[in-house]
């Protein structure tokens, strides 16, 4: 981080993300849920919302009913930050069946062809336009095999269709291939290896909460800030927070520090000095320009996360002069 200025934080407003009261945590929370096979992602989110007794919840990256694994669920205001997860790669592990035996050297050669930039047409049942689009497959490995069943691991760009990837591999092999099973194990900074919350664990935690025990639910609900990963950041003054919450662009006087390597147009997270996610913006200056200039606009505000009034209003609005 490049530090421009320092100031003490205001202890009377806002919260360290890990120290929020439970009711606030449920409004700025994230659950890394282990979605079971069977229900739709929409059904799972509806169950979570009903269990927690909250008005709003949403997920990032739909998993089809037969697919299991990591389903990030944002709670309350946290739903607004889920779009950041689309910036990160995702990891899947699955089993594909090759419809007829092929030499292992041929299979490995074809799999290698599907590493890097690939082109896909979304399947008919997808919710997006069925136009050919490019996606990047960073890693595609064959781990084990038993007969014509092959265990694979894929690290890919968000929006890559695994079932279509397997189908296309089968077409190039000229024998056909089908995806038998699939599990998502990573979405950016969220990983299966760090632990996922099951529906049973969530239900038990809600039961314990009704009996006065918060710890079980706190262990499953993380601050939405866990979804930020390596996103480039700007730390802003407490006095600038409420203006950003009203949609204002961030001026250089409201800046405390920022990530290195910021370029114009980069997606940024605007953070309070306590580490709270205030908003998502786009850089209007580079890191060097932010550090050297004293006047001007540092970034736009594209998506406000924090509620207005969380911090006091310490800015002045300019009333329009009526004429005529």
Helices and strands as residue ranges (DSSP letters): E 2-3, G 17-19, H 22-25, E 28-35, H 41-52, E 57-60, E 68-76, G 77-87, E 90-98, H 104-113, E 116-121, E 132-146, E 149-156, H 162-173, E 177-187, E 190-191, G 192-194, H 199-210, H 215-220, E 222-223, G 224-227, E 233-236, H 238-245, E 250-251, G 252-254, E 255-258, E 267-271, E 277-283, H 287-292, E 297-304
